[in-house]
C-alpha cells in the first residue's frame, strides 16, 4: 500500500463537506465544522482545505491571517536589526489539522509547506510566520521545519520570512 496521496488545496467554500472531518484534537475538528466558514466570511482567517481531486470531502486544513507580534515578546537576539516599534508585522498559521484517515500519509507536511509557500508568495510585509502549537507533538512537528521558540517564556514558535523565502527559493523583499 502506498502512502502517496493525491490532493488539491482550495480556499474553503460552502461546497466543501466538513461534516465527517475528525482529527485527534477535538478543538480543531470543532473549529473546522463550526467556525471556519464564519471566520472566512468575517475576514478573520483564510481557511485552505485539502480534498482529493473531484471530491468535496475535507481531508485537512490550515488557516492563515495577518498578525502582529509584540516587541516585548521577542528575545534580544530576535530584536536585533528591528526598528523599535511596539508591534512587528507577522503572519499567523492559526490552525493546521488533518483527518485521522490521513495519519501517516504526510498530509500535515503537505499542508504546512503549502501554507509557507503561499505566505512567501504574498505581496505583503511580515517579518515572520508564527504558530501556536497545540501540544508537544505539534511543537516537534513545526520544529522539524525550522520553527523555533518566539521569545523566552512562551510555547509560540516562529520562522523568519527571510529563512522561509530562502527555503523556497523566493526572492527577499527589495
Buried (B, 14 or more C-beta within 10 A) or exposed (E): EEEEBEBEBBEBEEEBEBEEBBBBBEEBBEBBBEBBBEBBEEEBBBBBBBBEEEEBBBBBBBBBBBBBBEBEBBEEEBBEEEEEEEEBBBBBBBBBBBBEBBEEBBBBEBBBBBBBBBBBEEEEEBBBBBBBBBEEEBBEBBEEBBBEBBBEEEBBBBBBBEBBBBBBEBEEEE
